[in-house]
Amino acid sequence: MISLPIVDVPVQTSETISVDFPKTITQNGVNPSGNRIPEYNLRAYLNSLLPLPLRTGLLGIDLNENPLLFDLMDPKPGAILVVSDRDAGKMRLVKTLLYSLIFANPPYEIQVSLVSARTSQWKYEFDHFNAYFSHFTNNYDHPAAKAILDEADRVESRQHGRNEGECRLLILDGFDTLPYMDFDVRLNFEWLLQEGPFYEVWPIVMMDSRTAAEEKKWVEKFKTRIIGRMKDARLAASLSNLPELNSSSMMNGKEFAVRVGNREHHFYLPDSI
């Protein structure tokens, strides 16, 4: 299960990262409910914690500045789906998780397969942390199918006690092409959503709200659904299984919500790394 709150390891790295997220426009740092929004630097915040355990990443922090943690050794959250309107921070969220894992883990603990229609927007991460990437490909290239099939083969091997080792993230940035891939690829991806987290292979999918509305059968296969700002609050409530969620009032590019247990939990992304 996604962890709340602080758990125990400091992040120590000597490399300087110069990635800045776009600033979110707020009214004096206050959200529509009148709560002050936390503004923070990812590295500084991680260094303020006790060291995070290996294979544990940060998704964001809540209004009380408690971390929302993702333990890659715990399969209960299942495959992760991030849904929002276009340009509402999905990539920022996944990069927050990725950087937090890279800061705290060597490459032999974490490996990433990235399939994206926007590889140019991931080039900095690929160039600076190349040792962490097993696959880096456009979502329409043949290597995209190979990345999915390779991870499915890895899960099958691990089911038989072979090929054990690092935790793996299969990041699918956009869902426009997968429904049209070969049947074998789609079948293997569906199987990965179900079985991957039990063998430390984590599908993490970013999907625009319009696509999610058209692909509800796929959405239902994700156990954990993280919601960013969506103008269609009714759709967001349906996708998230949070009937009271008012996604249209959430801060664009900064605020996300996820169901933790039976309750709605909001968290906020860092302003910089």
N, C-alpha and C positions, 0 to 999 in steps of 0.2 A: 504494500500500500504506500502511496505517496506519504512521506514522513512529515509530521509536524510535531514538535518544533525543532529546536537545536539538538543536533547530535554531535558526538565528539569528533578532528585532524586539521594545522595552518598550512595554509597554502604557501609554499615557498617556491618562488621562481625568480630568477635574476633577469629574465628577458623583459624588455619593455614593449608593451602592446599599445599601439597608438590608434586603436579603433574607437571612434566616438559615435554613439547612436544619435540620430536626430533628436533634438530637444522636443519634448511634448509641450504643447501650449496649454497652460493651466491659468486659472484665475487666482494669482497669488499662492500657487501651490495647494489649492483647495479643490476637492472634487465637488460635484453637484450636491452631495449630502452634507457638505460643510466640513468634511474630515480632511485634515492636512495630509497630503500625499508624500510618502517618503521619497527623497531624492538622494541617490547614492551612487558611488562608483563600485563596480563589481569586485575588482581586486581588493580595494580597501575594505569592503564589507566582509569578504571571505577571510581576509587577514585578521579581522576583529573577532572572528569566531574561534572556538577551539578547533583544532584540525578536523576536517571532515574525514570520515572513513573513506578508504579506497573504494572506487566504483560508486560514489555517491555524488550527485550533481545538484545544483541549485536552479530552481525555476524562477524564483523571485522572493519578495518579502511582503508581508501583510502590513496593515496600518500600524500594528504594534512593533514593526520591524523584526518580527520573527520569520525565520526562513521557511520556505516550502521546499522540501528536499525530495529528491528522486533517487531511491536506492535501487541500483541496477541488479542487485542480488535477490531482490524480492519480487517474485513474478505476479503478485496479486493485482497490481494496477492493470496488467495486460497491455496490449498495444495502445499507443498514445495518438490521439487525433487532435490537431489544433485547427480550429475553425474561426474565421472572422470575415468581415468584409475585406475587400481588397485594400492593401496598404494600411492595415490596422495593427501591424506589429508581429505577425506570425514568425517571420524570419528572425526578428529581434529576440523573440522568446527562445527559439531553438538555438540561436547562437549563444544566448546566455547560458543555457544548459551545456552546450558544447565547450565553451571557454571554461566554465567552472570545472568540468571534468578534465580538461587538458591541464589546467593549473595544478590539479591535485594528483594526477595519475601519469605514469610513464606510458609510452605507446604499447608496451606489452600487456597493459591492463585494459586499454580502451582502443578499439578500432572502429572506423566509420566508413560506411559505404554511402555516398551521396549521389542521388539521382535527382536532377533539377533541370527545369527549363531556364533557369537563371544562373548558370554556372559562373558567369562573369561576376556576380555578386557574392560568390563564395571563393573567388580566386585568392584573396588575401589569406584566408584560413588555409587553403590548400598549399599555397606557396610557403607560408611560415610554419605550418605544422604538417608537412607532407608525410612524416612518419606515421601519423595517426590515420591516414586515409588508405583504405584498401581499394576503393573504387571512387572515381570522380567523373561523372558522365552526364551528358544531356539526357532528358527523359525520352527523347525520340530516337536515340541511337541504339544500335544492336547491343552495345555494352550495358545499357540500362536493363535489358532483359537478363543479361548474364549476371549482373550484380544481384538481382532478385533470386535467380536460380542458384547462384553460389551460396547465398545465405540459407536458402532452403536446404541445400545439400549439407551445409554445416550443421543445421539443426538435426537432420536425419542421422548424421554421423555421431552427434552427441547423444542422441537417443540410444545408440548402441555402444556408448562408452568411449568413443573415439573423438579425436580432434577437439579435446577440451582446451580451455585456455582463457583468453581475454573476453571481456564483455564487448558486444558489438552493437552499434547503432546503424540501422538501415533508415536513412533520412530520405523521405520522398517529398520533395519540394514541389507541390502541385500534383493534381490528380487527373489532369485533362487527358493524358494518353493511356494510363493503365487500363481503363475499361475496354480499350481497343487493341490491347496487346494480344498475342497468341493465347489461346485457351490454356495451354500448359503453364504459361507465365502467370496468368490470372489465378489459376487453381493453386499454384505454389505460393503466390502472395497471400491468398486467403488462408492457406494452411499456416503460413508464417505468422499471421495475425493471431491465430489461435494457439500455436505451439511455441513460437519463438521465445517469448519471455521466460518460459520454464527452463530454457537452455541458454539464457543470457544473450539472446539475440532479440533486439528491441526494434520493431518497426515504429517509426515516428513520422507521421504524415501531416503535411500542411495542406489545408483545403479551403478554398474560397467559399463563402456562404452560398453563392449561386450554384456552385458545383455540388455542395453538400445537399442542397434542396433537391437536386436532380439525382443524387446517388445515395438516397436514404438506406437502401439495402446494404451498401458498403459501410455507411456510417454506423449502422447497428452492430457491425462486427467489432467495433472498437469499445473496449471496456472503459477506458478513461478518455473523456472528451473535454478539452480545454477550450473555452470560448472567449474570444476577444470582442471588440466592439462590433455590433451588428445593428443596422437600422431596423431590421425586421425582428423585433423582440419576440414575437410569437414563434418564429422559426428557431431562434436561439434557445428558447425555453424547451422546445420540443427536442432539439438536437442534444441538449445538455442534460435532459431529465431533471431540470431545475425549474419547476413551474412558476416560481416567483422572480426569476431572473429578468432584470430590466437591462438588457444588453445595449439598448440605444443610448443610455446615459453613461456608459462606461467611457473612460478616457482613452481616446484613440492612440494606439501605439504604446500604451503604458500599462493599462489595466487588463487583467484576465480573470476569469472565474472558472472554478472546477468544483465538481461534487466530491466532497470528502466525507465518507460515511453517508449520512442522510442530510448533510447541510451544505449550503452554498458558501464557498470560500473564495474571497477575492485576494489577488496578490498583484504586485507591481514590479515592473522590470527596472533594471538599473538605467541610469542616464548615460553612463560611459563604462568602459572596461579599464 
